């Protein structure tokens, strides 16, 4: 059982993510479409990555304000380059984020599954929202990449990789919709709706996408001299075209 509040910090390459994350951007834009905005709100982008979705959010707020937050310095560097000095970009842990004023809404895409303690996360986000403010989010949910993980597991058990995966704990929290709704209400949200959405994707650059995003924690578990051969083995066993069996957990809640 995972007992710590946050996952071990993984290394991200913000420039690479920005270049190859078109698949994630399309999913994120669908989430943004669920957030009704008048154009003058203050909105927190919780886990902004390289700023692709943040950029679209800024366009929706001509009289408003965006606060973009990510824990990875590489990601926030890429976001600042994309968004320019007009957008406030912070490098911070969402579990410890402090803001001067509450926000009208929180948007988050592909982030919450990297945080182990969702009870604490939702309590903290509820405290950041003004009364009646909305949380609209999507992350990996129950069953996410289960097929892909099953295909990769035999490679992890083979030499010379097995010794490096001894005791390896996947750094994800893929929660169910029902448990998530319970956690949101316990955190103080007046309304909470969660649902799972199968969203298989075929990335345009499958090897780089897998190595840097989906299987990044696996690759980073290995010494440098084994990383390319591991990805060679992964690509050999995956059927063409490479399909990532995403299952997304959608969240729509109001404080």
KAZIRA-V335947 format. One record per backbone hydrogen bond with DSSP energy under -1.0 kcal/mol. NH is the residue of the N-H (numbers start at 1). CO is the residue of the C=O. E is the energy in kcal/mol with one decimal. If there is no record, write none. Layout:
# KAZIRA-V335947
<<NH/CO/E> <NH/CO/E>>
This chain:
# KAZIRA-V335947
<<17/13/-2.9> <18/14/-2.4> <19/15/-1.7> <20/16/-2.1> <21/17/-1.3> <25/21/-2.5> <26/22/-2.1> <27/23/-1.5> <28/24/-2.6> <29/25/-2.6> <30/26/-1.2> <31/27/-1.2> <32/28/-2.4> <33/29/-1.8> <34/31/-1.5> <35/32/-1.6> <43/65/-2.6> <44/105/-2.4> <45/67/-2.9> <46/107/-2.8> <47/45/-1.2> <47/69/-2.3> <48/69/-2.3> <51/48/-2.1> <55/51/-2.1> <56/52/-1.1> <57/53/-2.4> <58/54/-2.8> <59/55/-1.5> <61/58/-1.6> <63/39/-2.5> <64/61/-1.0> <65/41/-2.5> <67/43/-2.5> <68/88/-3.0> <69/45/-2.4> <70/90/-2.0> <76/72/-2.4> <77/73/-2.0> <78/74/-1.8> <79/75/-2.5> <80/76/-2.6> <81/77/-1.8> <82/78/-2.0> <83/79/-3.1> <84/80/-2.2> <87/84/-1.1> <88/66/-1.0> <90/68/-3.4> <92/70/-1.3> <96/93/-1.8> <103/128/-2.2> <104/42/-2.1> <105/42/-1.3> <106/134/-2.6> <107/44/-3.1> <108/136/-1.7> <110/138/-2.1> <114/111/-2.4> <115/112/-1.9> <117/5/-2.4> <118/116/-1.2> <121/117/-2.1> <122/118/-2.7> <123/119/-1.9> <124/120/-2.4> <125/121/-2.6> <126/122/-2.4> <127/123/-1.7> <129/125/-1.3> <130/103/-2.5> <133/130/-2.6> <134/104/-1.3> <135/253/-3.0> <136/106/-2.7> <137/251/-2.4> <138/108/-1.8> <139/249/-1.8> <141/247/-2.9> <142/175/-2.1> <144/141/-2.4> <145/245/-2.0> <146/143/-1.6> <149/145/-2.5> <150/146/-1.7> <151/147/-1.7> <152/148/-1.7> <153/149/-1.9> <156/152/-1.7> <157/153/-1.2> <158/155/-1.4> <161/158/-1.2> <162/158/-2.3> <164/161/-1.4> <165/162/-1.1> <168/165/-2.4> <172/170/-1.7> <173/113/-1.8> <175/173/-1.1> <180/176/-1.7> <181/177/-2.4> <182/178/-1.9> <183/179/-2.4> <184/180/-2.5> <185/181/-2.2> <186/182/-2.2> <187/183/-1.5> <188/185/-1.3> <189/184/-2.1> <190/254/-1.5> <191/254/-1.5> <193/252/-1.9> <195/250/-1.6> <197/248/-2.3> <199/246/-3.0> <201/244/-2.2> <209/205/-2.8> <210/206/-2.7> <211/207/-2.7> <212/208/-2.2> <213/209/-2.0> <214/209/-1.3> <215/210/-3.2> <219/215/-2.5> <220/216/-2.6> <222/219/-1.4> <226/223/-2.1> <230/226/-2.0> <231/227/-2.0> <232/228/-2.2> <233/229/-2.3> <234/230/-2.3> <235/231/-2.6> <236/232/-1.6> <237/233/-1.3> <238/234/-1.3> <244/201/-3.5> <246/244/-2.2> <248/197/-2.9> <249/139/-3.8> <250/195/-3.1> <251/137/-2.8> <252/193/-2.4> <253/135/-2.6> <254/191/-2.0> <255/133/-3.1>>
